């Protein structure tokens, strides 16, 4: 796994502005969920992953390609933090007809990461 960008508001904005590739965004969420790649064994270690995630996803899921793990991410954000992108970063969202599921999933991942940053 490559070196990840720092978790800060500049990085969150870069995710929203598509300045960071999908693979890196996935890897950031995996990292903060607790998934660790063991280079020597060439496999994922999920010992630091919360039990509900570990049960549903023993291996880190691809949030960009699959809706169910993204829904789980959304549900894991406390209600008071669901609007963090708008409140902290002024994110206006997307205009109807100008976005696709991938964009929405990236925004969900950005919001989850921002929630993580605020909570920790």
N, CA, C and O atoms as CSV, one atom per row, in Angstrom:
chain,resi,resn,atom,element,x,y,z
A,1,UNK,N,N,0.847,-1.173,0.000
A,1,UNK,CA,C,0.000,0.000,0.000
A,1,UNK,C,C,0.895,1.241,0.000
A,1,UNK,O,O,1.886,1.301,0.729
A,2,UNK,N,N,0.542,2.214,-0.813
A,2,UNK,CA,C,1.355,3.423,-0.903
A,2,UNK,C,C,1.115,4.341,0.288
A,2,UNK,O,O,0.158,4.165,1.041
A,3,UNK,N,N,1.995,5.319,0.445
A,3,UNK,CA,C,1.851,6.273,1.535
A,3,UNK,C,C,0.596,7.116,1.313
A,3,UNK,O,O,0.346,7.607,0.213
A,4,UNK,N,N,-0.178,7.269,2.370
A,4,UNK,CA,C,-1.446,7.986,2.270
A,4,UNK,C,C,-1.253,9.463,2.595
A,4,UNK,O,O,-0.369,9.820,3.375
A,5,UNK,N,N,-2.074,10.320,2.000
A,5,UNK,CA,C,-2.012,11.748,2.338
A,5,UNK,C,C,-2.470,11.947,3.789
A,5,UNK,O,O,-3.167,11.096,4.340
A,6,UNK,N,N,-2.084,13.051,4.396
A,6,UNK,CA,C,-2.519,13.306,5.774
A,6,UNK,C,C,-4.028,13.502,5.841
A,6,UNK,O,O,-4.650,13.976,4.891
A,7,UNK,N,N,-4.596,13.135,6.963
A,7,UNK,CA,C,-6.032,13.332,7.145
A,7,UNK,C,C,-6.249,14.741,7.695
A,7,UNK,O,O,-6.070,15.008,8.883
A,8,UNK,N,N,-6.641,15.631,6.783
A,8,UNK,CA,C,-6.935,17.014,7.151
A,8,UNK,C,C,-7.955,17.565,6.156
A,8,UNK,O,O,-8.326,16.884,5.200
A,9,UNK,N,N,-8.405,18.795,6.384
A,9,UNK,CA,C,-9.453,19.342,5.513
A,9,UNK,C,C,-8.954,19.567,4.081
A,9,UNK,O,O,-9.745,19.493,3.141
A,10,UNK,N,N,-7.667,19.839,3.900
A,10,UNK,CA,C,-7.137,19.974,2.535
A,10,UNK,C,C,-7.292,18.658,1.772
A,10,UNK,O,O,-7.658,18.653,0.597
A,11,UNK,N,N,-7.013,17.559,2.442
A,11,UNK,CA,C,-7.152,16.245,1.810
A,11,UNK,C,C,-8.616,15.952,1.509
A,11,UNK,O,O,-8.935,15.431,0.441
A,12,UNK,N,N,-9.504,16.281,2.434
A,12,UNK,CA,C,-10.938,16.052,2.210
A,12,UNK,C,C,-11.408,16.860,1.000
A,12,UNK,O,O,-12.147,16.349,0.158
A,13,UNK,N,N,-10.984,18.109,0.914
A,13,UNK,CA,C,-11.331,18.924,-0.265
A,13,UNK,C,C,-10.755,18.320,-1.534
A,13,UNK,O,O,-11.415,18.323,-2.574
A,14,UNK,N,N,-9.544,17.806,-1.466
A,14,UNK,CA,C,-8.921,17.175,-2.639
A,14,UNK,C,C,-9.714,15.948,-3.084
A,14,UNK,O,O,-9.805,15.670,-4.280
A,15,UNK,N,N,-10.283,15.218,-2.139
A,15,UNK,CA,C,-11.132,14.069,-2.492
A,15,UNK,C,C,-12.370,14.567,-3.232
A,15,UNK,O,O,-12.731,14.028,-4.278
A,16,UNK,N,N,-13.012,15.585,-2.694
A,16,UNK,CA,C,-14.225,16.131,-3.318
A,16,UNK,C,C,-13.941,16.706,-4.699
A,16,UNK,O,O,-14.783,16.623,-5.592
A,17,UNK,N,N,-12.757,17.290,-4.878
A,17,UNK,CA,C,-12.380,17.906,-6.156
A,17,UNK,C,C,-11.710,16.922,-7.109
A,17,UNK,O,O,-11.194,17.312,-8.156
A,18,UNK,N,N,-11.722,15.643,-6.738
A,18,UNK,CA,C,-11.138,14.565,-7.547
A,18,UNK,C,C,-9.658,14.766,-7.838
A,18,UNK,O,O,-9.174,14.397,-8.908
A,19,UNK,N,N,-8.953,15.342,-6.900
A,19,UNK,CA,C,-7.506,15.500,-7.015
A,19,UNK,C,C,-6.767,14.299,-6.434
A,19,UNK,O,O,-5.550,14.182,-6.579
A,20,UNK,N,N,-7.501,13.417,-5.782
A,20,UNK,CA,C,-6.952,12.181,-5.225
A,20,UNK,C,C,-7.690,11.029,-5.893
A,20,UNK,O,O,-8.918,11.036,-5.973
A,21,UNK,N,N,-6.940,10.039,-6.372
A,21,UNK,CA,C,-7.551,8.931,-7.117
A,21,UNK,C,C,-8.383,8.022,-6.213
A,21,UNK,O,O,-8.209,7.995,-4.995
A,22,UNK,N,N,-9.285,7.286,-6.841
A,22,UNK,CA,C,-10.216,6.401,-6.131
A,22,UNK,C,C,-9.487,5.390,-5.248
A,22,UNK,O,O,-9.897,5.148,-4.113
A,23,UNK,N,N,-8.420,4.806,-5.760
A,23,UNK,CA,C,-7.677,3.791,-5.002
A,23,UNK,C,C,-7.158,4.366,-3.682
A,23,UNK,O,O,-7.251,3.721,-2.638
A,24,UNK,N,N,-6.621,5.565,-3.737
A,24,UNK,CA,C,-6.093,6.197,-2.529
A,24,UNK,C,C,-7.209,6.525,-1.554
A,24,UNK,O,O,-7.040,6.362,-0.346
A,25,UNK,N,N,-8.352,6.987,-2.060
A,25,UNK,CA,C,-9.485,7.299,-1.188
A,25,UNK,C,C,-9.958,6.020,-0.496
A,25,UNK,O,O,-10.215,6.027,0.708
A,26,UNK,N,N,-10.075,4.930,-1.245
A,26,UNK,CA,C,-10.433,3.637,-0.649
A,26,UNK,C,C,-9.432,3.272,0.450
A,26,UNK,O,O,-9.822,2.891,1.554
A,27,UNK,N,N,-8.150,3.392,0.139
A,27,UNK,CA,C,-7.108,3.007,1.095
A,27,UNK,C,C,-7.148,3.868,2.356
A,27,UNK,O,O,-6.861,3.377,3.447
A,28,UNK,N,N,-7.497,5.128,2.218
A,28,UNK,CA,C,-7.603,5.992,3.388
A,28,UNK,C,C,-8.726,5.506,4.312
A,28,UNK,O,O,-8.542,5.400,5.525
A,29,UNK,N,N,-9.882,5.214,3.725
A,29,UNK,CA,C,-10.997,4.736,4.542
A,29,UNK,C,C,-10.635,3.395,5.173
A,29,UNK,O,O,-10.908,3.175,6.353
A,30,UNK,N,N,-10.028,2.501,4.405
A,30,UNK,CA,C,-9.611,1.208,4.967
A,30,UNK,C,C,-8.705,1.419,6.174
A,30,UNK,O,O,-8.882,0.791,7.218
A,31,UNK,N,N,-7.737,2.311,6.016
A,31,UNK,CA,C,-6.774,2.559,7.085
A,31,UNK,C,C,-7.480,3.044,8.360
A,31,UNK,O,O,-7.219,2.537,9.451
A,32,UNK,N,N,-8.359,4.012,8.215
A,32,UNK,CA,C,-9.021,4.566,9.392
A,32,UNK,C,C,-10.099,3.643,9.952
A,32,UNK,O,O,-10.518,3.809,11.097
A,33,UNK,N,N,-10.552,2.675,9.161
A,33,UNK,CA,C,-11.423,1.629,9.695
A,33,UNK,C,C,-10.616,0.595,10.479
A,33,UNK,O,O,-11.173,-0.142,11.293
A,34,UNK,N,N,-9.307,0.543,10.236
A,34,UNK,CA,C,-8.442,-0.384,10.965
A,34,UNK,C,C,-7.816,-1.492,10.136
A,34,UNK,O,O,-7.071,-2.312,10.671
A,35,UNK,N,N,-8.104,-1.534,8.838
A,35,UNK,CA,C,-7.494,-2.555,7.978
A,35,UNK,C,C,-6.023,-2.214,7.747
A,35,UNK,O,O,-5.673,-1.064,7.486
A,36,UNK,N,N,-5.165,-3.241,7.849
A,36,UNK,CA,C,-3.736,-3.050,7.605
A,36,UNK,C,C,-3.261,-4.134,6.648
A,36,UNK,O,O,-3.575,-5.314,6.808
A,37,UNK,N,N,-2.497,-3.707,5.651
A,37,UNK,CA,C,-1.961,-4.677,4.697
A,37,UNK,C,C,-0.603,-5.148,5.186
A,37,UNK,O,O,0.280,-4.339,5.472
A,38,UNK,N,N,-0.442,-6.447,5.278
A,38,UNK,CA,C,0.816,-7.053,5.713
A,38,UNK,C,C,1.617,-7.424,4.471
A,38,UNK,O,O,1.341,-8.424,3.808
A,39,UNK,N,N,2.609,-6.603,4.174
A,39,UNK,CA,C,3.440,-6.818,2.973
A,39,UNK,C,C,4.130,-8.171,2.985
A,39,UNK,O,O,4.233,-8.819,1.943
A,40,UNK,N,N,4.604,-8.610,4.146
A,40,UNK,CA,C,5.355,-9.870,4.210
A,40,UNK,C,C,4.473,-11.073,3.895
A,40,UNK,O,O,4.927,-12.021,3.255
A,41,UNK,N,N,3.222,-11.043,4.336
A,41,UNK,CA,C,2.302,-12.154,4.066
A,41,UNK,C,C,1.421,-11.922,2.851
A,41,UNK,O,O,0.734,-12.834,2.391
A,42,UNK,N,N,1.443,-10.695,2.333
A,42,UNK,CA,C,0.614,-10.327,1.178
A,42,UNK,C,C,-0.871,-10.561,1.452
A,42,UNK,O,O,-1.598,-11.074,0.601
A,43,UNK,N,N,-1.316,-10.170,2.672
A,43,UNK,CA,C,-2.736,-10.281,2.984
A,43,UNK,C,C,-3.140,-9.179,3.958
A,43,UNK,O,O,-2.297,-8.465,4.502
A,44,UNK,N,N,-4.451,-9.058,4.164
A,44,UNK,CA,C,-4.992,-8.011,5.029
A,44,UNK,C,C,-5.152,-8.504,6.446
A,44,UNK,O,O,-5.596,-9.627,6.680
A,45,UNK,N,N,-4.787,-7.657,7.387
A,45,UNK,CA,C,-4.987,-7.914,8.803
A,45,UNK,C,C,-6.148,-7.033,9.246
A,45,UNK,O,O,-6.116,-5.816,9.064
A,46,UNK,N,N,-7.167,-7.647,9.823
A,46,UNK,CA,C,-8.335,-6.875,10.252
A,46,UNK,C,C,-8.497,-6.885,11.774
A,46,UNK,O,O,-9.590,-6.630,12.279
A,47,UNK,N,N,-7.424,-7.174,12.503
A,47,UNK,CA,C,-7.521,-7.278,13.962
A,47,UNK,C,C,-7.891,-5.955,14.627
A,47,UNK,O,O,-8.393,-5.962,15.750
A,48,UNK,N,N,-7.659,-4.826,13.970
A,48,UNK,CA,C,-7.994,-3.521,14.538
A,48,UNK,C,C,-9.358,-2.997,14.053
A,48,UNK,O,O,-9.777,-1.903,14.432
A,49,UNK,N,N,-10.032,-3.776,13.226
A,49,UNK,CA,C,-11.304,-3.365,12.637
A,49,UNK,C,C,-12.446,-3.660,13.619
A,49,UNK,O,O,-12.482,-4.716,14.251
A,50,UNK,N,N,-13.384,-2.695,13.733
A,50,UNK,CA,C,-14.550,-2.888,14.597
A,50,UNK,C,C,-15.293,-4.152,14.174
A,50,UNK,O,O,-15.362,-4.477,12.988
A,51,UNK,N,N,-15.839,-4.848,15.142
A,51,UNK,CA,C,-16.456,-6.164,14.912
A,51,UNK,C,C,-17.512,-6.168,13.809
A,51,UNK,O,O,-17.518,-7.078,12.979
A,52,UNK,N,N,-18.402,-5.181,13.777
A,52,UNK,CA,C,-19.465,-5.190,12.757
A,52,UNK,C,C,-18.893,-5.063,11.352
A,52,UNK,O,O,-19.429,-5.641,10.406
A,53,UNK,N,N,-17.808,-4.308,11.213
A,53,UNK,CA,C,-17.151,-4.203,9.902
A,53,UNK,C,C,-16.431,-5.502,9.576
A,53,UNK,O,O,-16.495,-5.993,8.449
A,54,UNK,N,N,-15.752,-6.047,10.560
A,54,UNK,CA,C,-14.990,-7.282,10.350
A,54,UNK,C,C,-15.906,-8.416,9.907
A,54,UNK,O,O,-15.557,-9.192,9.018
A,55,UNK,N,N,-17.095,-8.510,10.539
A,55,UNK,CA,C,-18.051,-9.557,10.172
A,55,UNK,C,C,-18.550,-9.374,8.743
A,55,UNK,O,O,-18.571,-10.322,7.958
A,56,UNK,N,N,-18.949,-8.156,8.415
A,56,UNK,CA,C,-19.505,-7.892,7.081
A,56,UNK,C,C,-18.422,-7.901,6.001
A,56,UNK,O,O,-18.658,-8.347,4.878
A,57,UNK,N,N,-17.242,-7.408,6.348
A,57,UNK,CA,C,-16.157,-7.256,5.368
A,57,UNK,C,C,-14.823,-7.684,5.977
A,57,UNK,O,O,-14.051,-6.844,6.441
A,58,UNK,N,N,-14.551,-9.003,5.974
A,58,UNK,CA,C,-13.267,-9.472,6.512
A,58,UNK,C,C,-12.077,-8.877,5.738
A,58,UNK,O,O,-10.998,-8.667,6.294
A,59,UNK,N,N,-12.300,-8.617,4.467
A,59,UNK,CA,C,-11.327,-7.926,3.622
A,59,UNK,C,C,-11.881,-6.532,3.345
A,59,UNK,O,O,-13.099,-6.366,3.283
A,60,UNK,N,N,-11.035,-5.537,3.179
A,60,UNK,CA,C,-11.568,-4.192,2.956
A,60,UNK,C,C,-12.389,-4.104,1.657
A,60,UNK,O,O,-11.945,-4.567,0.606
A,61,UNK,N,N,-13.573,-3.516,1.736
A,61,UNK,CA,C,-14.439,-3.430,0.552
A,61,UNK,C,C,-14.051,-2.268,-0.357
A,61,UNK,O,O,-13.448,-1.289,0.082
A,62,UNK,N,N,-14.404,-2.396,-1.612
A,62,UNK,CA,C,-14.205,-1.301,-2.550
A,62,UNK,C,C,-15.437,-0.404,-2.474
A,62,UNK,O,O,-16.497,-0.739,-3.002
A,63,UNK,N,N,-15.283,0.730,-1.812
A,63,UNK,CA,C,-16.406,1.639,-1.598
A,63,UNK,C,C,-16.861,2.321,-2.882
A,63,UNK,O,O,-18.030,2.686,-3.009
A,64,UNK,N,N,-15.960,2.493,-3.825
A,64,UNK,CA,C,-16.301,3.156,-5.087
A,64,UNK,C,C,-17.174,2.249,-5.950
A,64,UNK,O,O,-18.131,2.713,-6.569
A,65,UNK,N,N,-16.853,0.979,-5.992
A,65,UNK,CA,C,-17.548,0.055,-6.890
A,65,UNK,C,C,-18.792,-0.587,-6.284
A,65,UNK,O,O,-19.630,-1.115,-7.015
A,66,UNK,N,N,-18.924,-0.550,-4.967
A,66,UNK,CA,C,-20.009,-1.284,-4.311
A,66,UNK,C,C,-20.817,-0.381,-3.386
A,66,UNK,O,O,-20.261,0.292,-2.518
A,67,UNK,N,N,-22.108,-0.373,-3.577
A,67,UNK,CA,C,-22.987,0.478,-2.776
A,67,UNK,C,C,-23.136,0.027,-1.323
A,67,UNK,O,O,-23.076,0.876,-0.434
A,68,UNK,N,N,-23.331,-1.282,-1.031
A,68,UNK,CA,C,-23.596,-1.686,0.361
A,68,UNK,C,C,-22.556,-1.208,1.390
A,68,UNK,O,O,-22.950,-0.736,2.456
A,69,UNK,N,N,-21.253,-1.311,1.116
A,69,UNK,CA,C,-20.331,-0.810,2.146
A,69,UNK,C,C,-20.411,0.710,2.314
A,69,UNK,O,O,-20.153,1.228,3.400
A,70,UNK,N,N,-20.764,1.415,1.258
A,70,UNK,CA,C,-20.903,2.868,1.351
A,70,UNK,C,C,-22.119,3.229,2.194
A,70,UNK,O,O,-22.090,4.196,2.956
A,71,UNK,N,N,-23.186,2.452,2.056
A,71,UNK,CA,C,-24.372,2.656,2.895
A,71,UNK,C,C,-23.994,2.428,4.361
A,71,UNK,O,O,-24.413,3.185,5.237
A,72,UNK,N,N,-23.207,1.391,4.623
A,72,UNK,CA,C,-22.756,1.104,5.993
A,72,UNK,C,C,-21.917,2.269,6.530
A,72,UNK,O,O,-22.039,2.637,7.698
A,73,UNK,N,N,-21.072,2.843,5.679
A,73,UNK,CA,C,-20.284,4.019,6.090
A,73,UNK,C,C,-21.209,5.162,6.500
A,73,UNK,O,O,-21.030,5.777,7.551
A,74,UNK,N,N,-22.200,5.433,5.654
A,74,UNK,CA,C,-23.150,6.516,5.936
A,74,UNK,C,C,-23.836,6.288,7.271
A,74,UNK,O,O,-23.949,7.202,8.089
A,75,UNK,N,N,-24.291,5.069,7.484
A,75,UNK,CA,C,-25.015,4.759,8.724
A,75,UNK,C,C,-24.116,4.839,9.951
A,75,UNK,O,O,-24.611,5.021,11.063
A,76,UNK,N,N,-22.813,4.709,9.770
A,76,UNK,CA,C,-21.896,4.746,10.912
A,76,UNK,C,C,-21.553,6.177,11.353
A,76,UNK,O,O,-20.938,6.376,12.401
A,77,UNK,N,N,-21.951,7.160,10.555
A,77,UNK,CA,C,-21.698,8.563,10.913
A,77,UNK,C,C,-22.807,9.017,11.855
A,77,UNK,O,O,-23.984,8.904,11.512
A,78,UNK,N,N,-22.458,9.529,13.036
A,78,UNK,CA,C,-23.498,10.018,13.957
A,78,UNK,C,C,-24.342,11.103,13.297
A,78,UNK,O,O,-23.845,11.887,12.489
A,79,UNK,N,N,-25.619,11.136,13.650
A,79,UNK,CA,C,-26.568,12.070,13.045
A,79,UNK,C,C,-26.048,13.507,13.053
A,79,UNK,O,O,-26.176,14.221,12.058
A,80,UNK,N,N,-25.462,13.931,14.177
A,80,UNK,CA,C,-24.979,15.311,14.295
A,80,UNK,C,C,-23.802,15.622,13.357
A,80,UNK,O,O,-23.447,16.787,13.177
A,81,UNK,N,N,-23.204,14.595,12.765
A,81,UNK,CA,C,-22.066,14.813,11.865
A,81,UNK,C,C,-22.377,14.516,10.397
A,81,UNK,O,O,-21.473,14.532,9.561
A,82,UNK,N,N,-23.624,14.250,10.079
A,82,UNK,CA,C,-23.987,13.901,8.698
A,82,UNK,C,C,-23.779,15.056,7.723
A,82,UNK,O,O,-23.578,14.823,6.531
A,83,UNK,N,N,-23.822,16.292,8.208
A,83,UNK,CA,C,-23.702,17.465,7.335
A,83,UNK,C,C,-22.341,18.158,7.455
A,83,UNK,O,O,-22.217,19.340,7.136
A,84,UNK,N,N,-21.329,17.433,7.910
A,84,UNK,CA,C,-20.019,18.046,8.134
A,84,UNK,C,C,-19.418,18.674,6.879
A,84,UNK,O,O,-18.785,19.726,6.957
A,85,UNK,N,N,-19.609,18.040,5.729
A,85,UNK,CA,C,-19.031,18.604,4.502
A,85,UNK,C,C,-19.587,19.999,4.249
A,85,UNK,O,O,-18.851,20.915,3.883
A,86,UNK,N,N,-20.877,20.149,4.446
A,86,UNK,CA,C,-21.518,21.442,4.241
A,86,UNK,C,C,-21.114,22.420,5.348
A,86,UNK,O,O,-20.755,23.564,5.070
A,87,UNK,N,N,-21.173,21.966,6.597
A,87,UNK,CA,C,-20.921,22.847,7.739
A,87,UNK,C,C,-19.464,23.281,7.858
A,87,UNK,O,O,-19.188,24.449,8.129
A,88,UNK,N,N,-18.534,22.356,7.660
A,88,UNK,CA,C,-17.109,22.659,7.872
A,88,UNK,C,C,-16.392,23.116,6.607
A,88,UNK,O,O,-15.466,23.925,6.666
A,89,UNK,N,N,-16.830,22.587,5.457
A,89,UNK,CA,C,-16.100,22.866,4.212
A,89,UNK,C,C,-16.909,23.669,3.200
A,89,UNK,O,O,-16.381,24.051,2.155
A,90,UNK,N,N,-18.170,23.929,3.489
A,90,UNK,CA,C,-18.999,24.683,2.560
A,90,UNK,C,C,-19.362,23.920,1.306
A,90,UNK,O,O,-19.714,24.525,0.294
A,91,UNK,N,N,-19.282,22.584,1.356
A,91,UNK,CA,C,-19.599,21.757,0.194
A,91,UNK,C,C,-21.072,21.891,-0.136
A,91,UNK,O,O,-21.927,21.664,0.719
A,92,UNK,N,N,-21.372,22.259,-1.375
A,92,UNK,CA,C,-22.753,22.499,-1.808
A,92,UNK,C,C,-23.439,21.253,-2.365
A,92,UNK,O,O,-24.640,21.268,-2.636
A,93,UNK,N,N,-22.682,20.191,-2.534
A,93,UNK,CA,C,-23.257,18.981,-3.119
A,93,UNK,C,C,-23.131,19.029,-4.640
A,93,UNK,O,O,-22.355,19.813,-5.188
A,94,UNK,N,N,-23.892,18.194,-5.298
A,94,UNK,CA,C,-23.852,18.094,-6.756
A,94,UNK,C,C,-25.183,18.515,-7.345
A,94,UNK,O,O,-26.228,18.367,-6.711
A,95,UNK,N,N,-25.144,19.039,-8.556
A,95,UNK,CA,C,-26.374,19.402,-9.253
A,95,UNK,C,C,-26.948,18.161,-9.919
A,95,UNK,O,O,-26.216,17.315,-10.432
A,96,UNK,N,N,-28.275,18.071,-9.902
A,96,UNK,CA,C,-28.968,16.949,-10.535
A,96,UNK,C,C,-28.494,16.831,-11.987
A,96,UNK,O,O,-28.419,17.815,-12.723
A,97,UNK,N,N,-28.181,15.601,-12.366
A,97,UNK,CA,C,-27.759,15.330,-13.739
A,97,UNK,C,C,-26.282,15.538,-14.003
A,97,UNK,O,O,-25.810,15.260,-15.105
A,98,UNK,N,N,-25.537,16.023,-13.009
A,98,UNK,CA,C,-24.105,16.269,-13.247
A,98,UNK,C,C,-23.221,15.339,-12.431
A,98,UNK,O,O,-22.001,15.503,-12.408
A,99,UNK,N,N,-23.826,14.366,-11.763
A,99,UNK,CA,C,-23.024,13.449,-10.962
A,99,UNK,C,C,-23.482,12.021,-11.197
A,99,UNK,O,O,-24.577,11.777,-11.705
A,100,UNK,N,N,-22.635,11.094,-10.823
A,100,UNK,CA,C,-22.941,9.675,-10.948
A,100,UNK,C,C,-22.715,9.009,-9.595
A,100,UNK,O,O,-22.202,9.651,-8.678
A,101,UNK,N,N,-23.083,7.742,-9.449
A,101,UNK,CA,C,-22.920,7.076,-8.149
A,101,UNK,C,C,-21.498,7.189,-7.585
A,101,UNK,O,O,-21.321,7.321,-6.374
A,102,UNK,N,N,-20.507,7.139,-8.443
A,102,UNK,CA,C,-19.115,7.253,-8.002
A,102,UNK,C,C,-18.884,8.565,-7.249
A,102,UNK,O,O,-18.213,8.580,-6.217
A,103,UNK,N,N,-19.429,9.645,-7.755
A,103,UNK,CA,C,-19.265,10.950,-7.099
A,103,UNK,C,C,-19.907,10.949,-5.712
A,103,UNK,O,O,-19.326,11.440,-4.745
A,104,UNK,N,N,-21.100,10.395,-5.633
A,104,UNK,CA,C,-21.813,10.328,-4.362
A,104,UNK,C,C,-21.038,9.475,-3.365
A,104,UNK,O,O,-20.952,9.818,-2.186
A,105,UNK,N,N,-20.476,8.372,-3.830
A,105,UNK,CA,C,-19.705,7.496,-2.939
A,105,UNK,C,C,-18.439,8.186,-2.455
A,105,UNK,O,O,-18.058,8.046,-1.292
A,106,UNK,N,N,-17.787,8.927,-3.337
A,106,UNK,CA,C,-16.592,9.680,-2.911
A,106,UNK,C,C,-16.970,10.729,-1.865
A,106,UNK,O,O,-16.236,10.931,-0.898
A,107,UNK,N,N,-18.109,11.398,-2.055
A,107,UNK,CA,C,-18.558,12.393,-1.081
A,107,UNK,C,C,-18.875,11.721,0.258
A,107,UNK,O,O,-18.567,12.271,1.316
A,108,UNK,N,N,-19.484,10.548,0.216
A,108,UNK,CA,C,-19.765,9.807,1.446
A,108,UNK,C,C,-18.462,9.452,2.152
A,108,UNK,O,O,-18.353,9.597,3.370
A,109,UNK,N,N,-17.488,8.994,1.400
A,109,UNK,CA,C,-16.195,8.648,1.981
A,109,UNK,C,C,-15.516,9.883,2.566
A,109,UNK,O,O,-14.917,9.814,3.639
A,110,UNK,N,N,-15.608,11.007,1.869
A,110,UNK,CA,C,-15.024,12.256,2.360
A,110,UNK,C,C,-15.710,12.665,3.665
A,110,UNK,O,O,-15.044,13.082,4.612
A,111,UNK,N,N,-17.028,12.546,3.715
A,111,UNK,CA,C,-17.757,12.908,4.931
A,111,UNK,C,C,-17.394,11.970,6.078
A,111,UNK,O,O,-17.239,12.414,7.216
A,112,UNK,N,N,-17.258,10.684,5.789
A,112,UNK,CA,C,-16.877,9.731,6.828
A,112,UNK,C,C,-15.482,10.071,7.366
A,112,UNK,O,O,-15.258,10.058,8.576
A,113,UNK,N,N,-14.552,10.375,6.460
A,113,UNK,CA,C,-13.191,10.742,6.889
A,113,UNK,C,C,-13.204,12.030,7.711
A,113,UNK,O,O,-12.491,12.135,8.708
A,114,UNK,N,N,-14.007,13.004,7.300
A,114,UNK,CA,C,-14.109,14.249,8.060
A,114,UNK,C,C,-14.712,13.976,9.441
A,114,UNK,O,O,-14.268,14.544,10.439
A,115,UNK,N,N,-15.714,13.112,9.495
A,115,UNK,CA,C,-16.287,12.698,10.771
A,115,UNK,C,C,-15.205,12.065,11.651
A,115,UNK,O,O,-15.094,12.379,12.836
A,116,UNK,N,N,-14.416,11.176,11.060
A,116,UNK,CA,C,-13.330,10.534,11.804
A,116,UNK,C,C,-12.358,11.578,12.354
A,116,UNK,O,O,-11.940,11.505,13.509
A,117,UNK,N,N,-12.007,12.544,11.515
A,117,UNK,CA,C,-11.088,13.609,11.913
A,117,UNK,C,C,-11.661,14.405,13.086
A,117,UNK,O,O,-10.944,14.705,14.041
A,118,UNK,N,N,-12.935,14.743,13.019
A,118,UNK,CA,C,-13.583,15.521,14.076
A,118,UNK,C,C,-13.666,14.705,15.372
A,118,UNK,O,O,-13.448,15.237,16.461
A,119,UNK,N,N,-13.977,13.433,15.248
A,119,UNK,CA,C,-14.161,12.582,16.425
A,119,UNK,C,C,-12.836,12.201,17.096
A,119,UNK,O,O,-12.807,11.912,18.293
A,120,UNK,N,N,-11.745,12.200,16.332
A,120,UNK,CA,C,-10.461,11.776,16.886
A,120,UNK,C,C,-9.507,12.954,16.906
A,120,UNK,O,O,-8.362,12.814,17.338
